[in-house]
Amino acid sequence: MKKIAVSLASTVLAVTLTSCGYDGGYRYPCQDSANWDKAECNPPICETSGTCSRDLVGKTVWDEYQKSKVKNG
């Protein structure tokens, strides 16, 4: 009987945890690369809220994006 209870509890826990996961969205709009060139995602507008794209995605990703932007015109 104890094995059945543990098994049932494990199943319920697994189903509960998988239903509260990632929904595919971004926490901040400026994390989405489609918004990186928008004014609200670039200084000075975003500095007070701390939501600048360069700060949210990390230095390496931001530098690569800037290099590709210059390279592509």
Residue pairs with C-beta under 8 A, 6 or more apart in sequence:
26 32
28 51
28 56
29 35
29 40
29 41
29 51
30 36
30 38
30 40
30 41
30 46
30 51
30 52
30 53
30 56
31 53
31 56
31 57
33 65
35 41
35 53
36 42
36 53
36 65
39 45
40 46
41 51
41 52
41 53
42 52
42 53
42 54
43 52
46 52
46 53
46 55
53 62
54 62
57 65
